Every structure is written in C-alpha cells, then in structure tokens.
Amino acid sequence: MPHGTRANPPAFDLILFGGTGDLAMRKLLPALYRRFADGLVSADARIIGVARSTLSDQEYAARAEAACRLYLGADFQDAVWANFGPLLSYVRVDANATTDYQRLAGRLAGRDALVRLFFLSTGPDLFAAICRDLAAANIVNANSRIMLEKPLGEDAASASRINDTVGAMVSERQIYRIDHYLGKETVQNLMALRFGNALFEPLWRRGQISNVQITVAEQLGVEKRAEFFDRTGTLRDMVQNHLLQLMCILAMEPPATNAADAVRDEKLKVLRALRPIGDAEALLKTARGQYRAGIVGTSKAVAYVEEAGIDPASRTETFVAIKAEIDTWRWAGVPFYLRTGKRLPQHVAEIVVTFEHVPHSIFTGRFNSEPPNRLVIRLQPDECITLRILAKSPGEAMRLKPVDLALDLGESFKARPLEAYERLLGDAIAGNLTLFMRRDEVEAAWNWIDPIRAAWDADDDGPRPYAAGSWGPATSSALIARDGFAWNDDL
C-alpha cells in the first residue's frame, strides 16, 4: 500500500558510489524502487551507479532489475520497472583515479539546479579520496549532499580526518552520516512513545526502571564482508553506531522540538555522559567472543577462522556485550546492557526496558516470583511494541500471570512499514537531517569506544569462544549476572 504520493515530486540526481556492491543491490536500489512505486520519485530523477567495473547503462540496469526481483519478491511489478528502469545509468569510476571523475562530471552537466545526492556506499578508507576528487572535478555545488555509510572511520582519529576532508568541501548541513537503524519504523515509534504520550515520562528514570537491555542478534556469519569485517570487528561495526544510537534515543532528555539539531543536541549529551570504560575495568564491564563451529537453526556453521577470507589466527571479535552507565540525574545507577553478535540463535533486534518490582506486595504465594513489568520494543524481524503487565488468571484464587499488551505496527495501521533506507533516502533528498548523525555525535561515540578497543588489544586472552547457534560466551552471562540480572533470551 502506498505511503502517500506527490503529484510532482522534485527531480534529483543520486550518484551511488559502490553502485554494484551488496548494499546497493540488496537495499538501496530496492528502496528507490519502492519510493518510485509509491509516487515519491520523479520521472525526471536520475540514479547513477558508480563503480570500477566496465558496464554499459543497459548492463547495469539488468543487474539492478535482477536484484530488485530477488529482494522485492512479490512486491516487484514489471509495469513499475518499465518506468523505473530508465532512470538508471552507470559511469565507470575508479575511486582513486582522479581523471575518471571527468566522466561523471560530463554525465551531470546541465543539472546544477537539482538536488545532487552523493551516496558513498564504499569502505570508509575511500571516503576522503572520493570527496577530494569530487571537489577537484568541480562536481559538488551548493545543492549537493553527501551521504556517508557507516562505520565512519575506524577510531576517533580517522573519523576526525574524514570529517575534516568532507567538511572542507561542503558545510555540515550538507553531510548525511547514516545509521540505518535510525530509519526503522519502530525507532520512530520509540520517539512517539516517549515524547507523544504522557504515560511513560514519569516512569522513564532511575527508581522506576531497574535495567535496560539492547540486543541485536544475527544468525549470519561474515558472508561477503570477510575482508572488511576481519579488520573491523563487531565493536566498531555494530556497537559504535547502531547500539549507541538506540541507547541515545532511549536515554535522551525530551528535546524542545523535533528539529534536527534539537534532537541531536540531546543525543550528544547522552554520549558525553557515558562513564568511560578502559584498562582493567574494560575486562569486567565488557565481554567479547568469537564463534566456533555449531548449528544455527537447522544448518551447520563453520568456525569464524574457517570462513573464506578470514585469517586462521584472527583475534577479531564476532560478539560483544557491554555494561554501559550514564552519569546523569535521570539514569544514575541504571545499567544499560548492550549485546550483539553473529551466528546467534535468532535474527532479532530488541530493546527490553525492565521496571522495578512493586515496592510492597499485598498478594501472597506465587506473586513474588513473577517478573516485573517490561516494555519490549522489537525492531526486527517483526516491528512491534509489547508491554508486559500482571493480571489475574481466571478462577477463584488470586493468581497473577504475565499478560502482553501488544502493538503490531502492520496490523494496527494496515500499511507496510517503511524500510529504513526508504526513509533515509527520502529524508536526504528532502534535506531533513534529523535521522542522521552530526560530526560531534560520531566523534563522541568513538571517544567512548576507543579505550575499550585499546584495553582489548592489550589483553593477551583475546575473544572467548562460543558455539555457533548459542547466545555467546559464558562471560556475557557472567557480566549481567554480577548485577543480579539475566539476559532476556525469551525472544
């Protein structure tokens, strides 16, 4: 079902660096197809794939069509593609060859008045070179916007260098740093839940909440990202961006408005209030693991070091758990437990807010063993919000049992939830920065992550092993058990 159409959506040029890559084919082009099908992409728009391969416009469009057919499934329609396909074209550019950019400049000539969106779906090591060569070719103008895929750099110093290079070419308001989790429908509903209702705000604080858990679990291994992942690891690939951004939205103070900088100012305060973790403390408040052979679902999985393209002696972590603490009046003493990893039992992203037990029970018997109230925000695979309360079980005796009050977004609104990249691409074209990270946010996140990484590098033990298909190493359970809690594995 369309999410809304415009009679005359504005034309634009979208230049997709890494245009033949996995992200482009699996996510970006299907997202653009969906926006076109919903009437949100002008027939005068152009989508220009850029990569090193030698392809004609027709060959690139054929690759894109095959990918959209595969990843859109039943949503793909030949009649829609007949109109969308002609928007695609291709320019061969080696990101490190300055002269290649003249071919791109020629393709963009005469359309300077349109929004010109450069999406850098490449490794972060190419960001600076691409931006320098774009500037040298005079391709970037006042209507240009630069979208940078995560992770931005590999530490605070490299992120700062990239930001300096991009910032020398365009203003901060022209830079769109992506964390695609911020585009998920349920994350938007978390904002609505917190700031559109009076119900939760009095409870959203220490004294009412005992702990918060954020889990992002993947069943997959490294797939086609072996080289990138082995030099990056889960801490930098997932925690520095996805999990910290989710924590910021959970923990931020209510902004004055929903304007981009008002929201990002409050998220920055959370990042700056994170208690530093480094040296010996990092070994107590973090857990890291690397998967061994096992069974995921019904399929056998090899060990990480046996995956194609992985160094057999690799110490790269595929699992991370962290106890984070936010030193503010609202959150002092409330632990935030972050957990993410590969080859785990389920593909799920979930936030669990556990409230305190009632201060005094008027009931006897089994009540005292029942769990406290929980708010569960599921981001994937299904998007829903569940509030678990206690209610009387039918019968003569007063027996309390947990009952879930659930909001299924698809069922409630009878509409297909927007895919994250649909929203983010639309916002970037429209010039809305709210769901994108500001420079100071990115660098504050790296400043918290870097000491953890340094402590791990100095530790001779390396990541602990865990069987593929399990919930990670035993050190993860021990980390949370020390505070008297347990991971919510009832997923």
Residue pairs with C-beta under 8 A, 6 or more apart in sequence:
1 414
1 415
1 416
2 37
2 38
2 39
3 38
3 40
3 415
3 416
3 418
4 38
4 39
4 40
5 38
5 39
5 40
6 39
6 40
8 42
9 39
9 40
9 41
9 42
9 45
10 42
10 114
10 115
10 429
11 42
11 44
11 45
11 46
11 114
12 42
12 45
12 46
12 114
12 115
12 116
12 117
12 429
13 45
13 46
13 48
13 108
13 111
13 114
13 115
13 116
13 117
14 32
14 45
14 46
14 47
14 48
14 117
14 119
14 425
14 429
15 48
15 50
15 104
15 108
15 116
15 117
15 118
15 119
16 24
16 28
16 47
16 48
16 49
16 50
16 119
16 121
17 50
17 51
17 93
17 95
17 118
17 119
17 120
17 121
17 122
17 126
17 130
18 24
18 50
18 51
18 120
18 121
18 122
19 48
19 49
19 50
19 51
19 60
19 90
19 121
20 49
20 51
20 53
20 55
20 60
20 63
21 51
21 121
21 122
22 224
22 225
23 121
23 149
24 49
24 121
25 63
25 64
25 67
25 71
26 67
26 71
27 71
27 180
27 419
27 421
28 119
28 121
28 421
28 425
29 47
29 64
29 67
29 68
29 88
30 67
30 68
30 71
30 72
30 419
31 419
31 421
31 422
31 425
32 41
32 47
32 84
32 425
33 68
33 72
33 76
33 80
33 81
33 84
34 72
34 75
34 419
34 422
35 41
35 422
35 425
35 426
36 80
36 83
36 84
36 87
37 75
37 77
37 80
37 84
40 426
41 84
41 87
43 83
43 87
45 87
46 87
46 89
46 111
47 87
47 88
47 89
48 88
48 89
48 90
48 91
48 104
48 107
48 108
49 55
49 60
49 64
49 88
49 89
49 90
49 91
50 90
50 91
50 92
50 93
50 104
51 90
51 92
51 93
52 92
52 93
52 94
52 95
53 92
54 92
55 63
55 90
55 92
56 90
57 88
57 89
57 90
59 90
60 88
60 89
60 90
61 85
61 86
61 88
61 89
61 90
64 85
64 88
65 81
65 85
68 76
68 81
69 76
89 107
91 103
91 104
91 107
92 100
92 103
93 100
93 101
93 103
93 104
94 100
95 122
95 126
95 129
95 130
95 133
96 126
96 129
98 133
98 136
98 137
101 133
101 134
101 136
101 137
101 139
102 137
104 137
104 139
105 137
105 138
105 139
108 116
108 139
112 141
112 143
113 143
114 143
115 143
115 145
115 429
115 431
116 139
116 140
116 141
116 143
116 144
116 145
117 144
117 145
117 147
117 428
117 429
118 130
118 134
118 140
118 144
118 145
118 146
118 147
119 147
119 149
119 425
120 126
120 127
120 130
120 146
120 147
120 148
120 149
121 149
122 130
122 149
123 228
124 148
124 151
124 152
124 153
124 154
124 158
124 162
127 148
127 152
127 162
127 165
127 166
128 161
128 162
128 165
128 166
131 146
131 165
131 166
131 169
132 165
132 169
134 140
134 169
135 168
135 169
140 146
140 169
140 170
144 170
144 174
145 170
145 174
145 175
145 176
145 428
145 431
146 166
146 169
146 170
146 174
146 175
146 176
147 176
147 177
147 178
147 428
148 162
148 166
148 175
148 176
148 177
148 178
149 178
150 177
150 178
150 179
150 180
150 241
150 242
151 232
151 236
151 237
151 240
151 241
152 159
152 162
152 163
152 177
152 241
152 437
152 442
153 159
153 160
153 161
153 162
153 446
154 231
154 232
154 236
155 236
155 446
155 449
155 450
155 453
156 443
156 446
156 447
156 450
159 442
159 443
159 446
160 443
163 439
163 442
163 443
166 175
167 175
167 439
172 438
172 439
173 433
175 436
175 439
176 424
176 428
176 433
176 436
177 436
177 437
177 438
177 439
177 442
178 424
178 436
178 437
179 241
179 242
179 245
179 436
179 437
180 420
180 421
180 424
181 187
181 241
181 242
181 245
181 246
181 349
181 379
181 420
182 245
182 249
182 420
182 424
182 435
182 436
183 418
183 419
183 420
183 421
183 422
183 423
183 424
183 427
183 435
184 379
184 380
184 383
184 420
185 383
185 409
185 417
185 418
185 423
186 377
186 378
186 379
186 383
186 384
186 385
186 409
186 417
187 246
187 249
187 379
188 423
189 377
189 383
189 385
189 407
189 409
190 249
190 250
190 351
190 377
191 249
191 258
193 200
193 377
193 385
194 200
194 201
194 204
194 249
194 254
195 254
195 255
195 258
200 375
201 254
202 208
203 209
203 355
204 330
205 330
205 331
205 334
206 329
206 330
206 331
206 332
206 333
206 334
207 356
208 355
208 356
209 334
209 353
209 354
209 355
209 356
210 334
210 354
210 355
210 356
210 357
210 372
210 485
211 334
211 335
211 336
211 337
211 354
211 483
211 485
212 247
212 250
212 334
212 335
212 336
212 337
212 351
212 352
212 353
212 354
213 336
213 337
213 339
213 350
213 351
213 352
213 354
213 487
213 488
214 243
214 246
214 247
214 250
214 336
214 337
214 338
214 339
214 350
214 351
214 352
215 339
215 340
215 348
215 349
215 350
215 351
215 352
215 487
215 488
215 491
216 238
216 242
216 243
216 339
216 340
216 348
216 349
216 379
217 339
217 340
217 341
217 344
217 345
217 346
217 347
217 348
217 349
217 471
217 491
218 340
218 341
218 342
218 343
218 344
218 347
219 296
219 297
219 343
219 344
219 345
219 346
219 347
220 342
220 343
220 347
221 291
221 301
221 302
221 304
221 307
221 318
221 342
221 343
221 468
222 229
222 230
222 304
222 307
222 309
222 310
222 342
226 307
226 308
226 309
226 310
227 309
229 237
229 316
230 309
230 310
230 311
230 314
230 316
231 316
232 316
233 316
233 317
233 318
234 288
234 317
234 318
234 319
234 320
234 340
234 341
234 342
235 288
235 317
235 320
235 449
235 452
235 453
235 456
236 449
236 453
238 320
238 340
239 320
239 322
239 338
239 340
239 449
240 445
240 446
240 449
241 437
241 445
242 340
243 338
243 340
244 271
244 338
244 445
244 448
245 267
245 437
246 351
247 270
247 324
247 336
247 338
248 266
248 267
248 270
248 271
248 441
249 267
250 336
250 351
250 353
251 270
251 326
251 328
251 330
251 331
251 336
252 263
252 266
252 267
252 269
252 270
253 266
253 269
253 330
254 266
255 262
255 263
255 265
255 266
256 262
258 434
259 434
260 432
260 433
260 434
260 436
261 433
261 438
263 434
264 433
264 434
264 437
264 438
264 441
267 441
268 438
268 440
268 441
268 444
269 328
270 326
270 328
271 441
271 444
271 445
271 448
272 444
273 326
273 327
273 328
273 331
274 324
274 325
274 326
274 327
274 448
275 324
275 325
275 326
275 327
276 448
276 451
277 285
277 286
277 322
277 324
277 448
277 451
277 452
277 455
278 451
278 452
278 454
278 455
279 451
279 455
280 455
281 455
282 451
282 452
282 455
282 456
283 455
283 459
284 479
285 322
285 323
285 479
286 320
286 321
286 322
286 323
286 452
286 456
286 479
287 319
287 320
287 321
287 322
287 464
287 472
287 473
287 475
287 476
287 478
287 479
288 317
288 319
288 320
288 321
288 456
288 463
288 464
288 473
288 475
289 317
289 318
289 319
289 320
289 341
289 463
289 464
289 465
289 466
289 472
289 473
289 475
289 476
290 304
290 305
290 314
290 315
290 316
290 317
290 318
290 319
290 462
290 463
290 464
290 465
290 466
291 301
291 303
291 304
291 318
291 319
291 341
291 342
291 343
291 465
291 466
291 467
291 468
292 303
292 304
292 465
292 466
292 467
292 468
293 300
293 301
293 302
293 303
293 306
293 467
293 468
294 300
294 301
294 343
294 467
294 468
294 469
294 470
295 301
295 468
295 469
296 343
296 344
296 345
296 468
296 469
297 345
297 469
301 343
301 468
301 469
303 468
304 310
304 314
304 316
304 318
304 342
304 343
305 311
305 312
305 313
305 314
306 312
310 316
315 462
315 463
316 463
317 456
317 463
318 341
318 342
318 343
318 463
319 340
319 341
319 342
319 344
319 463
319 466
319 472
319 473
319 476
320 338
320 339
320 340
320 341
321 337
321 338
321 339
321 472
321 475
321 476
321 479
321 480
322 337
322 338
322 339
322 452
323 335
323 336
323 337
323 479
323 480
323 483
324 335
324 336
324 337
324 338
325 331
325 334
325 335
325 336
326 332
326 334
326 336
335 483
335 485
337 479
337 480
337 485
337 487
339 472
339 476
339 487
341 472
343 468
343 469
344 469
344 470
344 471
344 472
345 469
345 470
345 471
346 491
347 380
347 381
348 378
348 380
348 381
348 491
349 378
349 379
349 380
350 376
350 377
350 378
350 379
350 488
350 491
351 376
351 377
351 379
352 374
352 375
352 376
352 377
352 488
353 374
353 375
353 376
353 377
354 371
354 372
354 373
354 374
354 485
354 488
355 372
355 373
355 374
355 375
356 372
357 372
358 372
361 367
361 368
363 398
363 400
365 399
366 399
366 400
367 390
367 400
370 390
370 400
370 401
370 402
371 388
371 402
373 387
373 388
373 389
373 390
374 386
374 387
374 388
374 488
375 385
375 386
375 387
375 388
376 385
376 386
376 387
376 388
376 488
377 385
378 384
378 385
378 386
382 408
382 410
383 408
383 409
383 410
383 417
384 406
384 407
384 408
384 409
385 406
385 407
385 409
386 404
386 405
386 406
386 407
387 404
387 405
387 406
388 402
388 403
388 404
388 405
389 402
389 403
389 405
390 400
390 401
390 402
390 403
391 400
391 401
391 402
391 403
392 398
392 399
392 400
392 401
393 399
393 400
393 401
409 417
410 416
410 417
423 435
424 435
424 436
427 433
427 434
427 435
427 436
428 436
463 473
464 473
464 474
464 475
465 473
466 472
466 473
466 474
471 477
471 487
471 489
476 487
477 486
477 487
480 486
480 487
